[in-house]
């Protein structure tokens, strides 16, 4: 099978569902897994810039009108201490963060409409003017015209996870979300010219390898440029709180399968993976992943953004130093910013 996968890839620069399903089933440290990870590493090196991109995430509000069964921020979780960062705090955080050297600022929140479109546009355009960095929005579902306005204000990337293209799994996990609407919005983001991001969760109830393969093929066919794949982690006070976490090995296999299916994709080694197993997250950079997200939300808010339990804390410089000590390169923007700080440039 391995040889079939590699020769198909050499010919078509992608792989198909049956190949993905095989890769997902590879056992930890098996000879098949080692071989496919080696090949995936070569594909990654050929198709990406050869460095790891550090993106900064500001989680500016943990209010959410939705009630996803796996998420600690769900509307019905009364144990969460809710916060909303004022607009000026969000911009200040972004400006301070820019000095550290991330190559993108990601504005992330629950679905919180108390920030109007105009508010979001103002935040985006001020961050753009004052930092010159690309801005991503990850705010859940909004109306089409709002995404158009965000784009005009200067947002270049837009993230909206589809979670699962299997409707049954999607509806079981997201009782008040609409899969068709999300797919429609993803298509509209591409139409608007956003660098679009999406992703799925590994380990949702009743999910099979075929389902995960369908997710990856879906993202290839929808021309998704950045893909966040993280293992499910149970969150307290949610309907899924007693379920088992998604498997690490399956997540690692999904990264390799995604790299082969969409060779140029921006693929984060997710914080969810790092929360369960930091070594696995570091390993993922070797053969598939090329992005890491660092949370720069001010400390006083951060502990309340609890999508799942025990979320890993990642400091910008710790992340940078760790990646460098493991022998990885980071983007020139980050390298220059860190050197300027060190040598007072
Ligand atoms: S996953 Fe997103 S939309 Fe769902 S409850 Fe959590 S923050 Fe809200």
py3Dmol code that shows the C-alpha trace and the ligand (Angstrom):
import py3Dmol

protein = """\
ATOM      1  CA  UNK A   1       0.000   0.000   0.000  1.00  0.00           C
ATOM      2  CA  UNK A   2       2.787   2.415   0.942  1.00  0.00           C
ATOM      3  CA  UNK A   3       4.344   2.142  -2.498  1.00  0.00           C
ATOM      4  CA  UNK A   4       0.938   2.688  -4.121  1.00  0.00           C
ATOM      5  CA  UNK A   5       0.409   5.847  -2.068  1.00  0.00           C
ATOM      6  CA  UNK A   6       3.816   7.244  -2.903  1.00  0.00           C
ATOM      7  CA  UNK A   7       3.638   6.447  -6.595  1.00  0.00           C
ATOM      8  CA  UNK A   8       0.117   7.945  -6.800  1.00  0.00           C
ATOM      9  CA  UNK A   9       1.416  11.056  -5.089  1.00  0.00           C
ATOM     10  CA  UNK A  10       4.423  11.327  -7.371  1.00  0.00           C
ATOM     11  CA  UNK A  11       2.106  11.241 -10.360  1.00  0.00           C
ATOM     12  CA  UNK A  12      -0.779  13.435  -9.120  1.00  0.00           C
ATOM     13  CA  UNK A  13       0.690  15.590  -6.327  1.00  0.00           C
ATOM     14  CA  UNK A  14      -2.200  14.559  -4.100  1.00  0.00           C
ATOM     15  CA  UNK A  15      -3.726  11.383  -2.687  1.00  0.00           C
ATOM     16  CA  UNK A  16      -7.296  10.053  -2.532  1.00  0.00           C
ATOM     17  CA  UNK A  17      -9.688   8.839   0.142  1.00  0.00           C
ATOM     18  CA  UNK A  18      -8.537   5.196   0.153  1.00  0.00           C
ATOM     19  CA  UNK A  19      -4.913   6.298   0.634  1.00  0.00           C
ATOM     20  CA  UNK A  20      -5.863   8.617   3.504  1.00  0.00           C
ATOM     21  CA  UNK A  21      -7.838   5.856   5.221  1.00  0.00           C
ATOM     22  CA  UNK A  22      -4.770   3.573   5.041  1.00  0.00           C
ATOM     23  CA  UNK A  23      -2.463   6.247   6.467  1.00  0.00           C
ATOM     24  CA  UNK A  24      -4.883   6.967   9.322  1.00  0.00           C
ATOM     25  CA  UNK A  25      -4.619   3.327  10.387  1.00  0.00           C
ATOM     26  CA  UNK A  26      -0.818   3.188  10.623  1.00  0.00           C
ATOM     27  CA  UNK A  27       0.399   2.115  14.055  1.00  0.00           C
ATOM     28  CA  UNK A  28       2.777   4.270  16.106  1.00  0.00           C
ATOM     29  CA  UNK A  29       6.398   3.782  15.015  1.00  0.00           C
ATOM     30  CA  UNK A  30       5.458   1.033  12.546  1.00  0.00           C
ATOM     31  CA  UNK A  31       7.621   0.726   9.455  1.00  0.00           C
ATOM     32  CA  UNK A  32       4.700   1.998   7.318  1.00  0.00           C
ATOM     33  CA  UNK A  33       4.303   5.057   9.495  1.00  0.00           C
ATOM     34  CA  UNK A  34       8.029   5.802   9.439  1.00  0.00           C
ATOM     35  CA  UNK A  35       8.081   5.494   5.659  1.00  0.00           C
ATOM     36  CA  UNK A  36       5.055   7.726   5.090  1.00  0.00           C
ATOM     37  CA  UNK A  37       6.337  10.314   7.588  1.00  0.00           C
ATOM     38  CA  UNK A  38       9.688  10.383   5.759  1.00  0.00           C
ATOM     39  CA  UNK A  39       7.905  10.908   2.460  1.00  0.00           C
ATOM     40  CA  UNK A  40       5.629  13.534   3.985  1.00  0.00           C
ATOM     41  CA  UNK A  41       8.687  15.373   5.306  1.00  0.00           C
ATOM     42  CA  UNK A  42      10.113  15.529   1.781  1.00  0.00           C
ATOM     43  CA  UNK A  43       6.762  16.826   0.445  1.00  0.00           C
ATOM     44  CA  UNK A  44       6.628  19.431   3.188  1.00  0.00           C
ATOM     45  CA  UNK A  45      10.193  20.601   2.514  1.00  0.00           C
ATOM     46  CA  UNK A  46       9.520  20.884  -1.197  1.00  0.00           C
ATOM     47  CA  UNK A  47       6.224  22.752  -0.877  1.00  0.00           C
ATOM     48  CA  UNK A  48       6.660  25.106   2.060  1.00  0.00           C
ATOM     49  CA  UNK A  49       9.107  27.905   2.733  1.00  0.00           C
ATOM     50  CA  UNK A  50      11.197  25.693   5.024  1.00  0.00           C
ATOM     51  CA  UNK A  51      10.332  27.510   8.223  1.00  0.00           C
ATOM     52  CA  UNK A  52       7.699  27.471  10.925  1.00  0.00           C
ATOM     53  CA  UNK A  53       5.359  30.385  11.015  1.00  0.00           C
ATOM     54  CA  UNK A  54       4.428  31.712  14.473  1.00  0.00           C
ATOM     55  CA  UNK A  55       0.980  33.307  14.525  1.00  0.00           C
ATOM     56  CA  UNK A  56      -0.373  35.229  17.503  1.00  0.00           C
ATOM     57  CA  UNK A  57      -3.924  34.700  18.699  1.00  0.00           C
ATOM     58  CA  UNK A  58      -5.878  37.291  20.678  1.00  0.00           C
ATOM     59  CA  UNK A  59      -8.928  35.654  22.241  1.00  0.00           C
ATOM     60  CA  UNK A  60     -10.852  38.847  22.743  1.00  0.00           C
ATOM     61  CA  UNK A  61     -14.241  37.558  23.939  1.00  0.00           C
ATOM     62  CA  UNK A  62     -15.392  34.263  25.413  1.00  0.00           C
ATOM     63  CA  UNK A  63     -19.091  35.013  25.062  1.00  0.00           C
ATOM     64  CA  UNK A  64     -20.810  32.699  22.608  1.00  0.00           C
ATOM     65  CA  UNK A  65     -24.388  32.333  21.451  1.00  0.00           C
ATOM     66  CA  UNK A  66     -23.770  28.773  20.262  1.00  0.00           C
ATOM     67  CA  UNK A  67     -23.964  25.599  22.288  1.00  0.00           C
ATOM     68  CA  UNK A  68     -21.450  23.153  20.783  1.00  0.00           C
ATOM     69  CA  UNK A  69     -21.447  19.993  22.867  1.00  0.00           C
ATOM     70  CA  UNK A  70     -17.654  19.729  23.078  1.00  0.00           C
ATOM     71  CA  UNK A  71     -16.817  23.355  23.875  1.00  0.00           C
ATOM     72  CA  UNK A  72     -16.317  24.890  27.294  1.00  0.00           C
ATOM     73  CA  UNK A  73     -17.439  28.288  25.989  1.00  0.00           C
ATOM     74  CA  UNK A  74     -20.888  27.004  25.027  1.00  0.00           C
ATOM     75  CA  UNK A  75     -23.775  29.310  25.898  1.00  0.00           C
ATOM     76  CA  UNK A  76     -25.194  27.056  28.624  1.00  0.00           C
ATOM     77  CA  UNK A  77     -21.947  26.733  30.568  1.00  0.00           C
ATOM     78  CA  UNK A  78     -22.676  28.984  33.492  1.00  0.00           C
ATOM     79  CA  UNK A  79     -19.398  28.161  35.224  1.00  0.00           C
ATOM     80  CA  UNK A  80     -17.353  30.224  32.758  1.00  0.00           C
ATOM     81  CA  UNK A  81     -16.368  33.697  33.861  1.00  0.00           C
ATOM     82  CA  UNK A  82     -17.208  35.658  30.729  1.00  0.00           C
ATOM     83  CA  UNK A  83     -15.189  38.591  29.435  1.00  0.00           C
ATOM     84  CA  UNK A  84     -15.092  40.981  26.538  1.00  0.00           C
ATOM     85  CA  UNK A  85     -11.948  42.952  25.830  1.00  0.00           C
ATOM     86  CA  UNK A  86     -12.583  46.624  25.047  1.00  0.00           C
ATOM     87  CA  UNK A  87     -11.667  47.591  21.483  1.00  0.00           C
ATOM     88  CA  UNK A  88      -8.694  49.701  22.550  1.00  0.00           C
ATOM     89  CA  UNK A  89      -7.292  46.795  24.632  1.00  0.00           C
ATOM     90  CA  UNK A  90      -7.505  44.496  21.633  1.00  0.00           C
ATOM     91  CA  UNK A  91      -5.625  46.971  19.446  1.00  0.00           C
ATOM     92  CA  UNK A  92      -3.052  47.673  22.173  1.00  0.00           C
ATOM     93  CA  UNK A  93      -2.442  43.950  22.638  1.00  0.00           C
ATOM     94  CA  UNK A  94      -1.935  43.540  18.890  1.00  0.00           C
ATOM     95  CA  UNK A  95       0.498  46.464  18.722  1.00  0.00           C
ATOM     96  CA  UNK A  96       2.521  45.172  21.676  1.00  0.00           C
ATOM     97  CA  UNK A  97       2.498  41.670  20.202  1.00  0.00           C
ATOM     98  CA  UNK A  98       3.719  42.894  16.818  1.00  0.00           C
ATOM     99  CA  UNK A  99       6.994  43.886  18.499  1.00  0.00           C
ATOM    100  CA  UNK A 100       7.593  40.246  19.433  1.00  0.00           C
ATOM    101  CA  UNK A 101       7.578  39.131  15.802  1.00  0.00           C
ATOM    102  CA  UNK A 102       4.571  36.978  14.877  1.00  0.00           C
ATOM    103  CA  UNK A 103       3.797  36.960  11.165  1.00  0.00           C
ATOM    104  CA  UNK A 104       0.006  37.228  11.623  1.00  0.00           C
ATOM    105  CA  UNK A 105      -2.433  38.518  14.235  1.00  0.00           C
ATOM    106  CA  UNK A 106      -5.486  36.290  14.650  1.00  0.00           C
ATOM    107  CA  UNK A 107      -8.578  37.863  16.215  1.00  0.00           C
ATOM    108  CA  UNK A 108     -10.552  35.062  17.813  1.00  0.00           C
ATOM    109  CA  UNK A 109     -13.746  34.938  19.859  1.00  0.00           C
ATOM    110  CA  UNK A 110     -16.873  32.948  20.498  1.00  0.00           C
ATOM    111  CA  UNK A 111     -19.835  33.982  18.370  1.00  0.00           C
ATOM    112  CA  UNK A 112     -20.383  37.320  20.021  1.00  0.00           C
ATOM    113  CA  UNK A 113     -22.482  39.841  18.148  1.00  0.00           C
ATOM    114  CA  UNK A 114     -22.079  42.525  20.763  1.00  0.00           C
ATOM    115  CA  UNK A 115     -19.133  43.584  18.620  1.00  0.00           C
ATOM    116  CA  UNK A 116     -20.830  45.077  15.575  1.00  0.00           C
ATOM    117  CA  UNK A 117     -19.375  44.799  12.094  1.00  0.00           C
ATOM    118  CA  UNK A 118     -18.206  48.388  12.430  1.00  0.00           C
ATOM    119  CA  UNK A 119     -16.439  47.536  15.705  1.00  0.00           C
ATOM    120  CA  UNK A 120     -14.604  44.621  14.102  1.00  0.00           C
ATOM    121  CA  UNK A 121     -13.723  46.708  11.039  1.00  0.00           C
ATOM    122  CA  UNK A 122     -12.326  49.466  13.242  1.00  0.00           C
ATOM    123  CA  UNK A 123     -10.209  46.957  15.198  1.00  0.00           C
ATOM    124  CA  UNK A 124      -8.904  45.363  11.991  1.00  0.00           C
ATOM    125  CA  UNK A 125      -8.028  48.635  10.300  1.00  0.00           C
ATOM    126  CA  UNK A 126      -6.287  50.064  13.373  1.00  0.00           C
ATOM    127  CA  UNK A 127      -4.211  46.903  13.765  1.00  0.00           C
ATOM    128  CA  UNK A 128      -3.343  46.985  10.068  1.00  0.00           C
ATOM    129  CA  UNK A 129      -2.322  50.642  10.216  1.00  0.00           C
ATOM    130  CA  UNK A 130      -0.296  50.319  13.379  1.00  0.00           C
ATOM    131  CA  UNK A 131       1.398  46.939  12.894  1.00  0.00           C
ATOM    132  CA  UNK A 132       1.307  46.329   9.105  1.00  0.00           C
ATOM    133  CA  UNK A 133       0.820  42.651   9.951  1.00  0.00           C
ATOM    134  CA  UNK A 134      -1.760  40.477   8.195  1.00  0.00           C
ATOM    135  CA  UNK A 135      -4.927  40.098  10.270  1.00  0.00           C
ATOM    136  CA  UNK A 136      -7.022  36.901  10.434  1.00  0.00           C
ATOM    137  CA  UNK A 137     -10.565  36.788  11.740  1.00  0.00           C
ATOM    138  CA  UNK A 138     -11.897  33.738  13.562  1.00  0.00           C
ATOM    139  CA  UNK A 139     -15.227  34.884  14.940  1.00  0.00           C
ATOM    140  CA  UNK A 140     -17.557  32.053  13.967  1.00  0.00           C
ATOM    141  CA  UNK A 141     -20.441  32.658  11.603  1.00  0.00           C
ATOM    142  CA  UNK A 142     -21.331  36.156  10.460  1.00  0.00           C
ATOM    143  CA  UNK A 143     -23.360  37.346   7.509  1.00  0.00           C
ATOM    144  CA  UNK A 144     -21.775  37.440   4.065  1.00  0.00           C
ATOM    145  CA  UNK A 145     -21.778  41.236   3.930  1.00  0.00           C
ATOM    146  CA  UNK A 146     -19.891  41.358   7.226  1.00  0.00           C
ATOM    147  CA  UNK A 147     -17.104  39.177   5.862  1.00  0.00           C
ATOM    148  CA  UNK A 148     -17.006  41.520   2.869  1.00  0.00           C
ATOM    149  CA  UNK A 149     -16.619  44.518   5.185  1.00  0.00           C
ATOM    150  CA  UNK A 150     -13.892  42.808   7.226  1.00  0.00           C
ATOM    151  CA  UNK A 151     -11.995  42.175   4.008  1.00  0.00           C
ATOM    152  CA  UNK A 152     -12.317  45.823   2.980  1.00  0.00           C
ATOM    153  CA  UNK A 153     -11.060  46.858   6.419  1.00  0.00           C
ATOM    154  CA  UNK A 154      -7.877  44.872   5.808  1.00  0.00           C
ATOM    155  CA  UNK A 155      -8.420  41.290   7.005  1.00  0.00           C
ATOM    156  CA  UNK A 156      -6.613  38.873   4.726  1.00  0.00           C
ATOM    157  CA  UNK A 157      -7.365  35.528   6.323  1.00  0.00           C
ATOM    158  CA  UNK A 158     -10.565  34.088   7.632  1.00  0.00           C
ATOM    159  CA  UNK A 159     -10.871  30.938   9.724  1.00  0.00           C
ATOM    160  CA  UNK A 160     -14.054  28.911  10.084  1.00  0.00           C
ATOM    161  CA  UNK A 161     -13.774  25.258  11.080  1.00  0.00           C
ATOM    162  CA  UNK A 162     -16.260  22.947   9.417  1.00  0.00           C
ATOM    163  CA  UNK A 163     -15.634  20.400  12.238  1.00  0.00           C
ATOM    164  CA  UNK A 164     -16.960  17.400  10.236  1.00  0.00           C
ATOM    165  CA  UNK A 165     -18.556  17.012   6.812  1.00  0.00           C
ATOM    166  CA  UNK A 166     -20.490  14.024   8.087  1.00  0.00           C
ATOM    167  CA  UNK A 167     -23.825  15.684   8.805  1.00  0.00           C
ATOM    168  CA  UNK A 168     -24.766  13.265  11.571  1.00  0.00           C
ATOM    169  CA  UNK A 169     -21.505  13.813  13.431  1.00  0.00           C
ATOM    170  CA  UNK A 170     -21.684  17.552  12.832  1.00  0.00           C
ATOM    171  CA  UNK A 171     -25.226  17.858  14.170  1.00  0.00           C
ATOM    172  CA  UNK A 172     -24.521  15.615  17.149  1.00  0.00           C
ATOM    173  CA  UNK A 173     -21.611  17.854  18.142  1.00  0.00           C
ATOM    174  CA  UNK A 174     -22.999  21.222  17.073  1.00  0.00           C
ATOM    175  CA  UNK A 175     -26.753  21.176  17.792  1.00  0.00           C
ATOM    176  CA  UNK A 176     -27.387  24.758  16.726  1.00  0.00           C
ATOM    177  CA  UNK A 177     -24.965  25.117  13.837  1.00  0.00           C
ATOM    178  CA  UNK A 178     -25.776  24.565  10.201  1.00  0.00           C
ATOM    179  CA  UNK A 179     -23.221  22.670   8.111  1.00  0.00           C
ATOM    180  CA  UNK A 180     -24.537  24.009   4.789  1.00  0.00           C
ATOM    181  CA  UNK A 181     -24.256  27.590   6.019  1.00  0.00           C
ATOM    182  CA  UNK A 182     -20.660  27.031   7.077  1.00  0.00           C
ATOM    183  CA  UNK A 183     -19.758  25.490   3.741  1.00  0.00           C
ATOM    184  CA  UNK A 184     -21.487  28.347   1.944  1.00  0.00           C
ATOM    185  CA  UNK A 185     -19.493  30.859   4.008  1.00  0.00           C
ATOM    186  CA  UNK A 186     -16.213  29.065   3.316  1.00  0.00           C
ATOM    187  CA  UNK A 187     -16.930  29.251  -0.411  1.00  0.00           C
ATOM    188  CA  UNK A 188     -17.842  32.909  -0.112  1.00  0.00           C
ATOM    189  CA  UNK A 189     -14.571  33.640   1.715  1.00  0.00           C
ATOM    190  CA  UNK A 190     -12.659  32.130  -1.176  1.00  0.00           C
ATOM    191  CA  UNK A 191     -14.771  34.161  -3.600  1.00  0.00           C
ATOM    192  CA  UNK A 192     -13.859  37.327  -1.671  1.00  0.00           C
ATOM    193  CA  UNK A 193     -10.183  36.458  -1.953  1.00  0.00           C
ATOM    194  CA  UNK A 194      -9.491  35.594   1.657  1.00  0.00           C
ATOM    195  CA  UNK A 195      -6.802  33.090   2.498  1.00  0.00           C
ATOM    196  CA  UNK A 196      -9.372  30.742   3.948  1.00  0.00           C
ATOM    197  CA  UNK A 197      -8.866  28.416   6.880  1.00  0.00           C
ATOM    198  CA  UNK A 198     -10.924  25.544   8.164  1.00  0.00           C
ATOM    199  CA  UNK A 199     -10.434  22.338  10.078  1.00  0.00           C
ATOM    200  CA  UNK A 200     -11.871  19.322  11.791  1.00  0.00           C
ATOM    201  CA  UNK A 201     -11.749  17.592  15.149  1.00  0.00           C
ATOM    202  CA  UNK A 202     -10.275  14.127  15.618  1.00  0.00           C
ATOM    203  CA  UNK A 203     -12.179  11.852  17.972  1.00  0.00           C
ATOM    204  CA  UNK A 204     -15.771  13.117  17.812  1.00  0.00           C
ATOM    205  CA  UNK A 205     -18.335  10.432  18.739  1.00  0.00           C
ATOM    206  CA  UNK A 206     -18.952   7.777  16.042  1.00  0.00           C
ATOM    207  CA  UNK A 207     -16.259   9.204  13.749  1.00  0.00           C
ATOM    208  CA  UNK A 208     -14.524   6.715  11.446  1.00  0.00           C
ATOM    209  CA  UNK A 209     -11.334   6.939   9.390  1.00  0.00           C
ATOM    210  CA  UNK A 210     -13.570   7.389   6.348  1.00  0.00           C
ATOM    211  CA  UNK A 211     -15.138  10.466   7.955  1.00  0.00           C
ATOM    212  CA  UNK A 212     -11.740  12.018   8.635  1.00  0.00           C
ATOM    213  CA  UNK A 213     -10.644  11.220   5.071  1.00  0.00           C
ATOM    214  CA  UNK A 214     -13.823  12.919   3.777  1.00  0.00           C
ATOM    215  CA  UNK A 215     -12.933  16.018   5.806  1.00  0.00           C
ATOM    216  CA  UNK A 216      -9.456  16.198   4.291  1.00  0.00           C
ATOM    217  CA  UNK A 217     -10.710  15.642   0.732  1.00  0.00           C
ATOM    218  CA  UNK A 218     -13.428  18.263   1.321  1.00  0.00           C
ATOM    219  CA  UNK A 219     -10.815  20.834   2.358  1.00  0.00           C
ATOM    220  CA  UNK A 220      -8.688  20.037  -0.683  1.00  0.00           C
ATOM    221  CA  UNK A 221     -11.640  20.348  -3.044  1.00  0.00           C
ATOM    222  CA  UNK A 222     -12.781  23.608  -1.425  1.00  0.00           C
ATOM    223  CA  UNK A 223      -9.313  25.096  -1.810  1.00  0.00           C
ATOM    224  CA  UNK A 224      -8.761  25.674   1.902  1.00  0.00           C
ATOM    225  CA  UNK A 225      -5.302  27.168   2.493  1.00  0.00           C
ATOM    226  CA  UNK A 226      -4.886  26.699   6.236  1.00  0.00           C
ATOM    227  CA  UNK A 227      -6.120  23.642   8.111  1.00  0.00           C
ATOM    228  CA  UNK A 228      -6.395  23.219  11.857  1.00  0.00           C
ATOM    229  CA  UNK A 229      -6.756  19.590  12.886  1.00  0.00           C
ATOM    230  CA  UNK A 230      -6.845  18.976  16.604  1.00  0.00           C
ATOM    231  CA  UNK A 231      -7.748  16.039  18.816  1.00  0.00           C
ATOM    232  CA  UNK A 232     -10.993  16.352  20.740  1.00  0.00           C
ATOM    233  CA  UNK A 233     -10.319  17.143  24.403  1.00  0.00           C
ATOM    234  CA  UNK A 234     -13.205  16.920  26.872  1.00  0.00           C
ATOM    235  CA  UNK A 235     -14.196  20.162  28.594  1.00  0.00           C
ATOM    236  CA  UNK A 236     -15.837  20.348  32.014  1.00  0.00           C
ATOM    237  CA  UNK A 237     -19.520  21.257  32.214  1.00  0.00           C
ATOM    238  CA  UNK A 238     -20.255  20.166  28.664  1.00  0.00           C
ATOM    239  CA  UNK A 239     -22.320  17.242  27.361  1.00  0.00           C
ATOM    240  CA  UNK A 240     -19.100  15.617  26.077  1.00  0.00           C
ATOM    241  CA  UNK A 241     -17.178  16.049  29.344  1.00  0.00           C
ATOM    242  CA  UNK A 242     -16.879  12.321  30.034  1.00  0.00           C
ATOM    243  CA  UNK A 243     -15.786  11.237  26.570  1.00  0.00           C
ATOM    244  CA  UNK A 244     -12.269  10.080  25.786  1.00  0.00           C
ATOM    245  CA  UNK A 245      -9.803  12.468  24.143  1.00  0.00           C
ATOM    246  CA  UNK A 246      -9.012  12.020  20.462  1.00  0.00           C
ATOM    247  CA  UNK A 247      -6.007   9.782  19.745  1.00  0.00           C
ATOM    248  CA  UNK A 248      -2.569  11.323  19.367  1.00  0.00           C
ATOM    249  CA  UNK A 249      -1.369   8.781  16.826  1.00  0.00           C
ATOM    250  CA  UNK A 250      -4.460   9.291  14.697  1.00  0.00           C
ATOM    251  CA  UNK A 251      -3.912  13.061  14.784  1.00  0.00           C
ATOM    252  CA  UNK A 252      -0.284  12.627  13.685  1.00  0.00           C
ATOM    253  CA  UNK A 253      -1.376  10.356  10.852  1.00  0.00           C
ATOM    254  CA  UNK A 254      -4.014  12.921   9.846  1.00  0.00           C
ATOM    255  CA  UNK A 255      -1.283  15.583   9.572  1.00  0.00           C
ATOM    256  CA  UNK A 256       0.781  13.403   7.232  1.00  0.00           C
ATOM    257  CA  UNK A 257      -2.301  12.541   5.160  1.00  0.00           C
ATOM    258  CA  UNK A 258      -3.229  16.214   4.931  1.00  0.00           C
ATOM    259  CA  UNK A 259       0.284  17.229   3.862  1.00  0.00           C
ATOM    260  CA  UNK A 260       0.171  14.643   1.059  1.00  0.00           C
ATOM    261  CA  UNK A 261      -3.368  15.555  -0.007  1.00  0.00           C
ATOM    262  CA  UNK A 262      -2.741  19.334  -0.047  1.00  0.00           C
ATOM    263  CA  UNK A 263       1.047  19.738  -0.306  1.00  0.00           C
ATOM    264  CA  UNK A 264       1.161  23.532   0.023  1.00  0.00           C
ATOM    265  CA  UNK A 265      -1.279  23.811   2.919  1.00  0.00           C
ATOM    266  CA  UNK A 266      -0.481  25.842   6.019  1.00  0.00           C
ATOM    267  CA  UNK A 267      -0.803  23.229   8.714  1.00  0.00           C
ATOM    268  CA  UNK A 268      -0.608  24.144  12.384  1.00  0.00           C
ATOM    269  CA  UNK A 269       0.540  21.627  14.964  1.00  0.00           C
ATOM    270  CA  UNK A 270      -2.405  22.579  17.124  1.00  0.00           C
ATOM    271  CA  UNK A 271      -2.451  23.710  20.740  1.00  0.00           C
ATOM    272  CA  UNK A 272      -4.963  20.915  21.397  1.00  0.00           C
ATOM    273  CA  UNK A 273      -2.334  18.350  20.371  1.00  0.00           C
ATOM    274  CA  UNK A 274       0.328  20.151  22.451  1.00  0.00           C
ATOM    275  CA  UNK A 275      -2.035  20.079  25.439  1.00  0.00           C
ATOM    276  CA  UNK A 276      -2.231  16.283  25.379  1.00  0.00           C
ATOM    277  CA  UNK A 277       1.322  15.583  24.241  1.00  0.00           C
ATOM    278  CA  UNK A 278       3.939  18.304  23.739  1.00  0.00           C
ATOM    279  CA  UNK A 279       6.469  15.892  22.245  1.00  0.00           C
ATOM    280  CA  UNK A 280       3.978  14.791  19.603  1.00  0.00           C
ATOM    281  CA  UNK A 281       3.347  18.439  18.721  1.00  0.00           C
ATOM    282  CA  UNK A 282       7.092  18.991  18.284  1.00  0.00           C
ATOM    283  CA  UNK A 283       7.393  15.827  16.231  1.00  0.00           C
ATOM    284  CA  UNK A 284       4.594  16.985  13.915  1.00  0.00           C
ATOM    285  CA  UNK A 285       6.806  19.840  12.692  1.00  0.00           C
ATOM    286  CA  UNK A 286       9.372  17.361  11.428  1.00  0.00           C
ATOM    287  CA  UNK A 287       7.214  15.753   8.811  1.00  0.00           C
ATOM    288  CA  UNK A 288       4.024  17.747   8.227  1.00  0.00           C
ATOM    289  CA  UNK A 289       3.243  20.925  10.136  1.00  0.00           C
ATOM    290  CA  UNK A 290       4.584  24.428   9.505  1.00  0.00           C
ATOM    291  CA  UNK A 291       2.527  26.735  11.736  1.00  0.00           C
ATOM    292  CA  UNK A 292       2.179  27.256  15.466  1.00  0.00           C
ATOM    293  CA  UNK A 293      -0.309  29.508  17.233  1.00  0.00           C
ATOM    294  CA  UNK A 294       0.782  31.406  20.313  1.00  0.00           C
ATOM    295  CA  UNK A 295      -1.833  32.831  22.616  1.00  0.00           C
ATOM    296  CA  UNK A 296      -1.108  36.485  23.426  1.00  0.00           C
ATOM    297  CA  UNK A 297      -4.379  37.258  25.191  1.00  0.00           C
ATOM    298  CA  UNK A 298      -3.636  39.348  28.300  1.00  0.00           C
ATOM    299  CA  UNK A 299      -3.208  37.138  31.356  1.00  0.00           C
ATOM    300  CA  UNK A 300      -6.248  38.465  33.215  1.00  0.00           C
ATOM    301  CA  UNK A 301      -8.568  37.153  30.476  1.00  0.00           C
ATOM    302  CA  UNK A 302      -6.681  34.117  29.250  1.00  0.00           C
ATOM    303  CA  UNK A 303      -7.604  31.593  31.924  1.00  0.00           C
ATOM    304  CA  UNK A 304     -11.280  32.063  31.082  1.00  0.00           C
ATOM    305  CA  UNK A 305     -10.979  31.056  27.419  1.00  0.00           C
ATOM    306  CA  UNK A 306     -11.534  27.390  28.203  1.00  0.00           C
ATOM    307  CA  UNK A 307     -12.609  25.600  25.063  1.00  0.00           C
ATOM    308  CA  UNK A 308     -11.246  22.393  26.646  1.00  0.00           C
ATOM    309  CA  UNK A 309      -9.547  21.343  29.898  1.00  0.00           C
ATOM    310  CA  UNK A 310      -5.904  22.141  30.816  1.00  0.00           C
ATOM    311  CA  UNK A 311      -5.181  24.079  27.632  1.00  0.00           C
ATOM    312  CA  UNK A 312      -1.398  24.401  27.170  1.00  0.00           C
ATOM    313  CA  UNK A 313       0.099  27.807  27.939  1.00  0.00           C
ATOM    314  CA  UNK A 314       2.532  29.028  25.330  1.00  0.00           C
ATOM    315  CA  UNK A 315       4.656  32.098  25.684  1.00  0.00           C
ATOM    316  CA  UNK A 316       5.988  33.710  22.501  1.00  0.00           C
ATOM    317  CA  UNK A 317       9.693  33.623  23.377  1.00  0.00           C
ATOM    318  CA  UNK A 318       9.471  30.154  24.959  1.00  0.00           C
ATOM    319  CA  UNK A 319       7.896  28.927  21.744  1.00  0.00           C
ATOM    320  CA  UNK A 320      10.543  30.636  19.619  1.00  0.00           C
ATOM    321  CA  UNK A 321      13.428  29.340  21.763  1.00  0.00           C
ATOM    322  CA  UNK A 322      11.981  25.855  21.864  1.00  0.00           C
ATOM    323  CA  UNK A 323      11.580  25.677  18.083  1.00  0.00           C
ATOM    324  CA  UNK A 324      15.109  26.985  17.535  1.00  0.00           C
ATOM    325  CA  UNK A 325      16.577  24.551  20.075  1.00  0.00           C
ATOM    326  CA  UNK A 326      14.856  21.701  18.242  1.00  0.00           C
ATOM    327  CA  UNK A 327      16.627  22.855  15.091  1.00  0.00           C
ATOM    328  CA  UNK A 328      13.650  24.419  13.264  1.00  0.00           C
ATOM    329  CA  UNK A 329      13.833  27.709  11.391  1.00  0.00           C
ATOM    330  CA  UNK A 330      11.189  30.364  11.995  1.00  0.00           C
ATOM    331  CA  UNK A 331       9.921  32.972   9.550  1.00  0.00           C
ATOM    332  CA  UNK A 332      12.284  35.866   8.688  1.00  0.00           C
ATOM    333  CA  UNK A 333       9.789  38.337  10.249  1.00  0.00           C
ATOM    334  CA  UNK A 334      10.116  36.572  13.599  1.00  0.00           C
ATOM    335  CA  UNK A 335      13.879  36.078  13.338  1.00  0.00           C
ATOM    336  CA  UNK A 336      14.437  39.780  12.586  1.00  0.00           C
ATOM    337  CA  UNK A 337      12.154  40.952  15.389  1.00  0.00           C
ATOM    338  CA  UNK A 338      13.833  38.679  17.938  1.00  0.00           C
ATOM    339  CA  UNK A 339      17.333  39.729  16.820  1.00  0.00           C
ATOM    340  CA  UNK A 340      16.372  43.413  16.924  1.00  0.00           C
ATOM    341  CA  UNK A 341      15.234  42.953  20.501  1.00  0.00           C
ATOM    342  CA  UNK A 342      18.382  41.020  21.467  1.00  0.00           C
ATOM    343  CA  UNK A 343      20.830  43.419  19.871  1.00  0.00           C
ATOM    344  CA  UNK A 344      18.803  46.598  20.301  1.00  0.00           C
ATOM    345  CA  UNK A 345      18.320  47.114  16.545  1.00  0.00           C
TER     346      UNK A 345
END
"""
ligand_1 = """\
8
LIG
S -16.922 25.915 19.347
Fe -17.064 28.099 18.845
S -19.223 28.378 18.271
Fe -19.120 26.445 19.415
S -19.564 27.006 21.539
Fe -17.340 27.035 21.285
S -16.801 29.149 20.813
Fe -19.011 28.874 20.479
"""
view = py3Dmol.view(width=600, height=400)
view.addModel(protein, "pdb")
view.setStyle({"model": 0}, {"cartoon": {"style": "trace"}})
view.addModel(ligand_1, "xyz")
view.setStyle({"model": 1}, {"stick": {}})
view.zoomTo()
view.show()
